[in-house]
Amino acid sequence: MLRHAVILTFILLAGTALAGSALPSGPFQGVELDTLSPEQREIITQASEDFERVLQGKKPKNAALDEKAPLPADGGTLFYAGKGYRLTVIKSLSSFGNTGEGLQGYVYGPVLSFPKSFAPGNMSEVVSLRFYTNQQLQALTGGE
């Protein structure tokens, strides 16, 4: 009986160690990060966490507001700088359909950008934007 318990514990611990390198959510969800250096894993992990927080209507936790970035006159887009990445939180006034009768609201979501030295492929950005009515976005962000 003890032998079975030891084997089961070993299997569970080995499975946990293998699964620990994949992110549970965000733009790199389920991707194994073992081939990256510890510093690169930290960049991806922090960027993913901030990306997911924006999707939940929260402010980034790891990146700081880039106070030197120009503020576009679009309804509230903000720019953040993280360690090894930039995060743009798009919040742009938008309308679809006929004026006065169509949909009014915002296009909102994160744009995650990495320098070409870190992401030398064709795409160095990960984006998740969608349309929200004013009420939907207020409910998501808590009025922020």
Secondary structure, DSSP 8 states (H G I E B T S, - for coil): -HHHHHHHHHHHHHHHHHHTTBBSSSTTBT-B-TTS-HHHHHHHHHHHHHHHHHHTT---SSSEE-TTS---SSS--EEEEETTEEEEEEEEEEEESSTTTSEEEEEEEEEEE--TTT--SS--EEE--EEEEHHHHHHHHTT-
